[in-house]
Amino acid sequence: HHPHHIPQHERYSEYALRITAYNYNITVMTDWPLPPYSPGLMAADQEYDQHDNRHKQVQT
C-alpha cells in the first residue's frame, strides 16, 4: 500500500461529506425533496450563470 493512500481517501471523504452536507442544507432551506443527484441544483446554477452573463452583456 502507498503510505499516502489513506490520507487521500480521508480528504476525499471529507470533501464528499461537505458537498453532501451543503446539498442537504440547501434542500432544508428550500424545503425541496432530496434527489439522488441533485439535478435541481445543477439547473439553478445554469440559470444563474445565464442570468449573470446577460447582466454582464447589458452592462457592457
PDB file of N, CA, C and O in Angstrom:
ATOM      1  N   HIS A   1       0.842  -1.207   0.000  1.00  0.00           N
ATOM      2  CA  HIS A   1       0.000   0.000   0.000  1.00  0.00           C
ATOM      3  C   HIS A   1       0.871   1.249   0.000  1.00  0.00           C
ATOM      4  O   HIS A   1       1.928   1.282   0.631  1.00  0.00           O
ATOM      5  N   HIS A   2       0.429   2.248  -0.695  1.00  0.00           N
ATOM      6  CA  HIS A   2       1.161   3.514  -0.675  1.00  0.00           C
ATOM      7  C   HIS A   2       0.898   4.217   0.655  1.00  0.00           C
ATOM      8  O   HIS A   2      -0.231   4.188   1.145  1.00  0.00           O
ATOM      9  N   PRO A   3       1.893   4.834   1.237  1.00  0.00           N
ATOM     10  CA  PRO A   3       1.709   5.466   2.553  1.00  0.00           C
ATOM     11  C   PRO A   3       0.736   6.637   2.503  1.00  0.00           C
ATOM     12  O   PRO A   3       0.174   7.013   3.531  1.00  0.00           O
ATOM     13  N   HIS A   4       0.527   7.220   1.324  1.00  0.00           N
ATOM     14  CA  HIS A   4      -0.363   8.377   1.235  1.00  0.00           C
ATOM     15  C   HIS A   4      -1.756   7.993   0.755  1.00  0.00           C
ATOM     16  O   HIS A   4      -2.584   8.863   0.488  1.00  0.00           O
ATOM     17  N   HIS A   5      -2.020   6.678   0.645  1.00  0.00           N
ATOM     18  CA  HIS A   5      -3.321   6.251   0.112  1.00  0.00           C
ATOM     19  C   HIS A   5      -4.451   6.614   1.084  1.00  0.00           C
ATOM     20  O   HIS A   5      -5.481   7.139   0.662  1.00  0.00           O
ATOM     21  N   ILE A   6      -4.268   6.341   2.360  1.00  0.00           N
ATOM     22  CA  ILE A   6      -5.337   6.581   3.332  1.00  0.00           C
ATOM     23  C   ILE A   6      -5.603   8.079   3.516  1.00  0.00           C
ATOM     24  O   ILE A   6      -6.767   8.480   3.527  1.00  0.00           O
ATOM     25  N   PRO A   7      -4.575   8.921   3.659  1.00  0.00           N
ATOM     26  CA  PRO A   7      -4.859  10.360   3.769  1.00  0.00           C
ATOM     27  C   PRO A   7      -5.624  10.892   2.558  1.00  0.00           C
ATOM     28  O   PRO A   7      -6.517  11.725   2.714  1.00  0.00           O
ATOM     29  N   GLN A   8      -5.291  10.426   1.362  1.00  0.00           N
ATOM     30  CA  GLN A   8      -6.033  10.861   0.183  1.00  0.00           C
ATOM     31  C   GLN A   8      -7.500  10.473   0.311  1.00  0.00           C
ATOM     32  O   GLN A   8      -8.394  11.269   0.021  1.00  0.00           O
ATOM     33  N   HIS A   9      -7.735   9.238   0.750  1.00  0.00           N
ATOM     34  CA  HIS A   9      -9.111   8.769   0.896  1.00  0.00           C
ATOM     35  C   HIS A   9      -9.841   9.605   1.947  1.00  0.00           C
ATOM     36  O   HIS A   9     -11.014   9.937   1.777  1.00  0.00           O
ATOM     37  N   GLU A  10      -9.149   9.942   3.025  1.00  0.00           N
ATOM     38  CA  GLU A  10      -9.777  10.737   4.079  1.00  0.00           C
ATOM     39  C   GLU A  10     -10.129  12.127   3.555  1.00  0.00           C
ATOM     40  O   GLU A  10     -11.209  12.643   3.843  1.00  0.00           O
ATOM     41  N   ARG A  11      -9.223  12.735   2.788  1.00  0.00           N
ATOM     42  CA  ARG A  11      -9.515  14.062   2.245  1.00  0.00           C
ATOM     43  C   ARG A  11     -10.702  13.993   1.292  1.00  0.00           C
ATOM     44  O   ARG A  11     -11.573  14.862   1.312  1.00  0.00           O
ATOM     45  N   TYR A  12     -10.733  12.949   0.453  1.00  0.00           N
ATOM     46  CA  TYR A  12     -11.854  12.814  -0.482  1.00  0.00           C
ATOM     47  C   TYR A  12     -13.161  12.600   0.280  1.00  0.00           C
ATOM     48  O   TYR A  12     -14.194  13.166  -0.078  1.00  0.00           O
ATOM     49  N   SER A  13     -13.109  11.786   1.325  1.00  0.00           N
ATOM     50  CA  SER A  13     -14.322  11.517   2.096  1.00  0.00           C
ATOM     51  C   SER A  13     -14.814  12.799   2.750  1.00  0.00           C
ATOM     52  O   SER A  13     -16.014  13.072   2.757  1.00  0.00           O
ATOM     53  N   GLU A  14     -13.892  13.589   3.303  1.00  0.00           N
ATOM     54  CA  GLU A  14     -14.284  14.843   3.946  1.00  0.00           C
ATOM     55  C   GLU A  14     -14.905  15.780   2.918  1.00  0.00           C
ATOM     56  O   GLU A  14     -15.909  16.437   3.192  1.00  0.00           O
ATOM     57  N   TYR A  15     -14.302  15.836   1.734  1.00  0.00           N
ATOM     58  CA  TYR A  15     -14.843  16.677   0.656  1.00  0.00           C
ATOM     59  C   TYR A  15     -16.242  16.213   0.272  1.00  0.00           C
ATOM     60  O   TYR A  15     -17.160  17.021   0.132  1.00  0.00           O
ATOM     61  N   ALA A  16     -16.394  14.894   0.101  1.00  0.00           N
ATOM     62  CA  ALA A  16     -17.693  14.347  -0.290  1.00  0.00           C
ATOM     63  C   ALA A  16     -18.736  14.632   0.787  1.00  0.00           C
ATOM     64  O   ALA A  16     -19.878  14.968   0.474  1.00  0.00           O
ATOM     65  N   LEU A  17     -18.350  14.500   2.041  1.00  0.00           N
ATOM     66  CA  LEU A  17     -19.285  14.768   3.129  1.00  0.00           C
ATOM     67  C   LEU A  17     -19.660  16.243   3.162  1.00  0.00           C
ATOM     68  O   LEU A  17     -20.809  16.587   3.439  1.00  0.00           O
ATOM     69  N   ARG A  18     -18.697  17.116   2.882  1.00  0.00           N
ATOM     70  CA  ARG A  18     -19.006  18.554   2.877  1.00  0.00           C
ATOM     71  C   ARG A  18     -19.992  18.884   1.761  1.00  0.00           C
ATOM     72  O   ARG A  18     -20.924  19.663   1.958  1.00  0.00           O
ATOM     73  N   ILE A  19     -19.780  18.281   0.578  1.00  0.00           N
ATOM     74  CA  ILE A  19     -20.696  18.518  -0.538  1.00  0.00           C
ATOM     75  C   ILE A  19     -22.083  17.991  -0.188  1.00  0.00           C
ATOM     76  O   ILE A  19     -23.088  18.651  -0.452  1.00  0.00           O
ATOM     77  N   THR A  20     -22.135  16.806   0.406  1.00  0.00           N
ATOM     78  CA  THR A  20     -23.420  16.224   0.793  1.00  0.00           C
ATOM     79  C   THR A  20     -24.116  17.113   1.816  1.00  0.00           C
ATOM     80  O   THR A  20     -25.318  17.357   1.713  1.00  0.00           O
ATOM     81  N   ALA A  21     -23.369  17.595   2.800  1.00  0.00           N
ATOM     82  CA  ALA A  21     -23.945  18.463   3.825  1.00  0.00           C
ATOM     83  C   ALA A  21     -24.422  19.770   3.199  1.00  0.00           C
ATOM     84  O   ALA A  21     -25.473  20.292   3.571  1.00  0.00           O
ATOM     85  N   TYR A  22     -23.647  20.300   2.245  1.00  0.00           N
ATOM     86  CA  TYR A  22     -24.042  21.545   1.572  1.00  0.00           C
ATOM     87  C   TYR A  22     -25.351  21.340   0.820  1.00  0.00           C
ATOM     88  O   TYR A  22     -26.275  22.145   0.935  1.00  0.00           O
ATOM     89  N   ASN A  23     -25.423  20.256   0.049  1.00  0.00           N
ATOM     90  CA  ASN A  23     -26.647  19.966  -0.696  1.00  0.00           C
ATOM     91  C   ASN A  23     -27.816  19.759   0.257  1.00  0.00           C
ATOM     92  O   ASN A  23     -28.931  20.204  -0.015  1.00  0.00           O
ATOM     93  N   TYR A  24     -27.559  19.078   1.382  1.00  0.00           N
ATOM     94  CA  TYR A  24     -28.625  18.820   2.348  1.00  0.00           C
ATOM     95  C   TYR A  24     -29.109  20.131   2.966  1.00  0.00           C
ATOM     96  O   TYR A  24     -30.310  20.320   3.161  1.00  0.00           O
ATOM     97  N   ASN A  25     -28.172  21.041   3.274  1.00  0.00           N
ATOM     98  CA  ASN A  25     -28.551  22.331   3.847  1.00  0.00           C
ATOM     99  C   ASN A  25     -29.396  23.126   2.861  1.00  0.00           C
ATOM    100  O   ASN A  25     -30.389  23.740   3.252  1.00  0.00           O
ATOM    101  N   ILE A  26     -29.011  23.122   1.581  1.00  0.00           N
ATOM    102  CA  ILE A  26     -29.796  23.812   0.560  1.00  0.00           C
ATOM    103  C   ILE A  26     -31.192  23.209   0.500  1.00  0.00           C
ATOM    104  O   ILE A  26     -32.185  23.931   0.402  1.00  0.00           O
ATOM    105  N   THR A  27     -31.264  21.884   0.559  1.00  0.00           N
ATOM    106  CA  THR A  27     -32.554  21.203   0.488  1.00  0.00           C
ATOM    107  C   THR A  27     -33.432  21.590   1.668  1.00  0.00           C
ATOM    108  O   THR A  27     -34.628  21.827   1.499  1.00  0.00           O
ATOM    109  N   VAL A  28     -32.852  21.657   2.858  1.00  0.00           N
ATOM    110  CA  VAL A  28     -33.623  22.007   4.047  1.00  0.00           C
ATOM    111  C   VAL A  28     -34.113  23.448   3.949  1.00  0.00           C
ATOM    112  O   VAL A  28     -35.265  23.735   4.275  1.00  0.00           O
ATOM    113  N   MET A  29     -33.247  24.354   3.504  1.00  0.00           N
ATOM    114  CA  MET A  29     -33.618  25.768   3.437  1.00  0.00           C
ATOM    115  C   MET A  29     -34.729  26.004   2.418  1.00  0.00           C
ATOM    116  O   MET A  29     -35.602  26.845   2.630  1.00  0.00           O
ATOM    117  N   THR A  30     -34.697  25.263   1.315  1.00  0.00           N
ATOM    118  CA  THR A  30     -35.679  25.474   0.253  1.00  0.00           C
ATOM    119  C   THR A  30     -36.851  24.509   0.368  1.00  0.00           C
ATOM    120  O   THR A  30     -37.832  24.631  -0.365  1.00  0.00           O
ATOM    121  N   ASP A  31     -36.751  23.531   1.302  1.00  0.00           N
ATOM    122  CA  ASP A  31     -37.815  22.551   1.502  1.00  0.00           C
ATOM    123  C   ASP A  31     -38.068  21.748   0.231  1.00  0.00           C
ATOM    124  O   ASP A  31     -39.206  21.377  -0.056  1.00  0.00           O
ATOM    125  N   TRP A  32     -37.000  21.477  -0.535  1.00  0.00           N
ATOM    126  CA  TRP A  32     -37.109  20.618  -1.717  1.00  0.00           C
ATOM    127  C   TRP A  32     -36.971  19.163  -1.294  1.00  0.00           C
ATOM    128  O   TRP A  32     -36.351  18.871  -0.271  1.00  0.00           O
ATOM    129  N   PRO A  33     -37.546  18.243  -2.071  1.00  0.00           N
ATOM    130  CA  PRO A  33     -37.209  16.826  -1.877  1.00  0.00           C
ATOM    131  C   PRO A  33     -35.763  16.596  -2.282  1.00  0.00           C
ATOM    132  O   PRO A  33     -35.263  17.259  -3.191  1.00  0.00           O
ATOM    133  N   LEU A  34     -35.088  15.670  -1.622  1.00  0.00           N
ATOM    134  CA  LEU A  34     -33.666  15.444  -1.886  1.00  0.00           C
ATOM    135  C   LEU A  34     -33.503  14.394  -2.983  1.00  0.00           C
ATOM    136  O   LEU A  34     -33.709  13.209  -2.723  1.00  0.00           O
ATOM    137  N   PRO A  35     -33.139  14.798  -4.206  1.00  0.00           N
ATOM    138  CA  PRO A  35     -32.929  13.835  -5.283  1.00  0.00           C
ATOM    139  C   PRO A  35     -31.572  13.169  -5.163  1.00  0.00           C
ATOM    140  O   PRO A  35     -30.688  13.709  -4.498  1.00  0.00           O
ATOM    141  N   PRO A  36     -31.378  12.013  -5.787  1.00  0.00           N
ATOM    142  CA  PRO A  36     -30.100  11.292  -5.667  1.00  0.00           C
ATOM    143  C   PRO A  36     -28.931  12.099  -6.204  1.00  0.00           C
ATOM    144  O   PRO A  36     -27.849  12.070  -5.618  1.00  0.00           O
ATOM    145  N   TYR A  37     -29.124  12.831  -7.318  1.00  0.00           N
ATOM    146  CA  TYR A  37     -28.007  13.536  -7.943  1.00  0.00           C
ATOM    147  C   TYR A  37     -28.253  15.036  -8.044  1.00  0.00           C
ATOM    148  O   TYR A  37     -27.544  15.730  -8.773  1.00  0.00           O
ATOM    149  N   SER A  38     -29.241  15.539  -7.328  1.00  0.00           N
ATOM    150  CA  SER A  38     -29.497  16.976  -7.248  1.00  0.00           C
ATOM    151  C   SER A  38     -29.544  17.662  -8.610  1.00  0.00           C
ATOM    152  O   SER A  38     -28.791  18.612  -8.828  1.00  0.00           O
ATOM    153  N   PRO A  39     -30.395  17.222  -9.534  1.00  0.00           N
ATOM    154  CA  PRO A  39     -30.479  17.908 -10.835  1.00  0.00           C
ATOM    155  C   PRO A  39     -31.041  19.315 -10.693  1.00  0.00           C
ATOM    156  O   PRO A  39     -30.752  20.182 -11.518  1.00  0.00           O
ATOM    157  N   GLY A  40     -31.836  19.550  -9.662  1.00  0.00           N
ATOM    158  CA  GLY A  40     -32.399  20.878  -9.466  1.00  0.00           C
ATOM    159  C   GLY A  40     -31.328  21.913  -9.182  1.00  0.00           C
ATOM    160  O   GLY A  40     -31.397  23.036  -9.683  1.00  0.00           O
ATOM    161  N   LEU A  41     -30.334  21.543  -8.380  1.00  0.00           N
ATOM    162  CA  LEU A  41     -29.262  22.484  -8.079  1.00  0.00           C
ATOM    163  C   LEU A  41     -28.453  22.786  -9.323  1.00  0.00           C
ATOM    164  O   LEU A  41     -28.039  23.927  -9.528  1.00  0.00           O
ATOM    165  N   MET A  42     -28.217  21.777 -10.164  1.00  0.00           N
ATOM    166  CA  MET A  42     -27.470  21.999 -11.395  1.00  0.00           C
ATOM    167  C   MET A  42     -28.235  22.956 -12.301  1.00  0.00           C
ATOM    168  O   MET A  42     -27.639  23.852 -12.899  1.00  0.00           O
ATOM    169  N   ALA A  43     -29.536  22.777 -12.408  1.00  0.00           N
ATOM    170  CA  ALA A  43     -30.349  23.651 -13.250  1.00  0.00           C
ATOM    171  C   ALA A  43     -30.334  25.071 -12.692  1.00  0.00           C
ATOM    172  O   ALA A  43     -30.276  26.037 -13.454  1.00  0.00           O
ATOM    173  N   ALA A  44     -30.385  25.202 -11.374  1.00  0.00           N
ATOM    174  CA  ALA A  44     -30.356  26.526 -10.761  1.00  0.00           C
ATOM    175  C   ALA A  44     -29.025  27.213 -11.044  1.00  0.00           C
ATOM    176  O   ALA A  44     -28.988  28.414 -11.311  1.00  0.00           O
ATOM    177  N   ASP A  45     -27.937  26.456 -10.986  1.00  0.00           N
ATOM    178  CA  ASP A  45     -26.622  27.030 -11.279  1.00  0.00           C
ATOM    179  C   ASP A  45     -26.561  27.507 -12.726  1.00  0.00           C
ATOM    180  O   ASP A  45     -26.024  28.579 -13.003  1.00  0.00           O
ATOM    181  N   GLN A  46     -27.104  26.722 -13.642  1.00  0.00           N
ATOM    182  CA  GLN A  46     -27.088  27.107 -15.052  1.00  0.00           C
ATOM    183  C   GLN A  46     -27.935  28.352 -15.263  1.00  0.00           C
ATOM    184  O   GLN A  46     -27.542  29.245 -16.014  1.00  0.00           O
ATOM    185  N   GLU A  47     -29.077  28.425 -14.622  1.00  0.00           N
ATOM    186  CA  GLU A  47     -29.928  29.609 -14.756  1.00  0.00           C
ATOM    187  C   GLU A  47     -29.204  30.835 -14.220  1.00  0.00           C
ATOM    188  O   GLU A  47     -29.271  31.909 -14.817  1.00  0.00           O
ATOM    189  N   TYR A  48     -28.516  30.680 -13.102  1.00  0.00           N
ATOM    190  CA  TYR A  48     -27.790  31.810 -12.529  1.00  0.00           C
ATOM    191  C   TYR A  48     -26.684  32.264 -13.469  1.00  0.00           C
ATOM    192  O   TYR A  48     -26.489  33.463 -13.663  1.00  0.00           O
ATOM    193  N   ASP A  49     -25.951  31.305 -14.062  1.00  0.00           N
ATOM    194  CA  ASP A  49     -24.878  31.661 -14.990  1.00  0.00           C
ATOM    195  C   ASP A  49     -25.445  32.410 -16.192  1.00  0.00           C
ATOM    196  O   ASP A  49     -24.866  33.405 -16.629  1.00  0.00           O
ATOM    197  N   GLN A  50     -26.551  31.950 -16.722  1.00  0.00           N
ATOM    198  CA  GLN A  50     -27.153  32.609 -17.881  1.00  0.00           C
ATOM    199  C   GLN A  50     -27.598  34.017 -17.512  1.00  0.00           C
ATOM    200  O   GLN A  50     -27.392  34.957 -18.281  1.00  0.00           O
ATOM    201  N   HIS A  51     -28.199  34.166 -16.353  1.00  0.00           N
ATOM    202  CA  HIS A  51     -28.639  35.486 -15.908  1.00  0.00           C
ATOM    203  C   HIS A  51     -27.436  36.401 -15.712  1.00  0.00           C
ATOM    204  O   HIS A  51     -27.472  37.573 -16.088  1.00  0.00           O
ATOM    205  N   ASP A  52     -26.380  35.867 -15.128  1.00  0.00           N
ATOM    206  CA  ASP A  52     -25.180  36.662 -14.875  1.00  0.00           C
ATOM    207  C   ASP A  52     -24.556  37.107 -16.193  1.00  0.00           C
ATOM    208  O   ASP A  52     -24.111  38.249 -16.314  1.00  0.00           O
ATOM    209  N   ASN A  53     -24.520  36.218 -17.176  1.00  0.00           N
ATOM    210  CA  ASN A  53     -23.946  36.567 -18.473  1.00  0.00           C
ATOM    211  C   ASN A  53     -24.778  37.650 -19.155  1.00  0.00           C
ATOM    212  O   ASN A  53     -24.221  38.584 -19.731  1.00  0.00           O
ATOM    213  N   ARG A  54     -26.097  37.536 -19.095  1.00  0.00           N
ATOM    214  CA  ARG A  54     -26.950  38.568 -19.696  1.00  0.00           C
ATOM    215  C   ARG A  54     -26.729  39.900 -18.989  1.00  0.00           C
ATOM    216  O   ARG A  54     -26.703  40.951 -19.630  1.00  0.00           O
ATOM    217  N   HIS A  55     -26.573  39.856 -17.686  1.00  0.00           N
ATOM    218  CA  HIS A  55     -26.365  41.082 -16.921  1.00  0.00           C
ATOM    219  C   HIS A  55     -25.056  41.745 -17.332  1.00  0.00           C
ATOM    220  O   HIS A  55     -24.993  42.966 -17.475  1.00  0.00           O
ATOM    221  N   LYS A  56     -24.006  40.939 -17.522  1.00  0.00           N
ATOM    222  CA  LYS A  56     -22.716  41.485 -17.944  1.00  0.00           C
ATOM    223  C   LYS A  56     -22.818  42.084 -19.348  1.00  0.00           C
ATOM    224  O   LYS A  56     -22.226  43.127 -19.627  1.00  0.00           O
ATOM    225  N   GLN A  57     -23.571  41.420 -20.227  1.00  0.00           N
ATOM    226  CA  GLN A  57     -23.722  41.930 -21.589  1.00  0.00           C
ATOM    227  C   GLN A  57     -24.465  43.263 -21.577  1.00  0.00           C
ATOM    228  O   GLN A  57     -24.152  44.159 -22.362  1.00  0.00           O
ATOM    229  N   VAL A  58     -25.434  43.392 -20.702  1.00  0.00           N
ATOM    230  CA  VAL A  58     -26.187  44.647 -20.611  1.00  0.00           C
ATOM    231  C   VAL A  58     -25.272  45.762 -20.117  1.00  0.00           C
ATOM    232  O   VAL A  58     -25.337  46.886 -20.613  1.00  0.00           O
ATOM    233  N   GLN A  59     -24.427  45.455 -19.149  1.00  0.00           N
ATOM    234  CA  GLN A  59     -23.527  46.475 -18.611  1.00  0.00           C
ATOM    235  C   GLN A  59     -22.510  46.932 -19.646  1.00  0.00           C
ATOM    236  O   GLN A  59     -22.136  48.104 -19.668  1.00  0.00           O
ATOM    237  N   THR A  60     -22.060  46.021 -20.502  1.00  0.00           N
ATOM    238  CA  THR A  60     -21.014  46.359 -21.467  1.00  0.00           C
ATOM    239  C   THR A  60     -21.485  47.448 -22.423  1.00  0.00           C
ATOM    240  O   THR A  60     -20.734  47.861 -23.307  1.00  0.00           O
TER     241      THR A  60
END
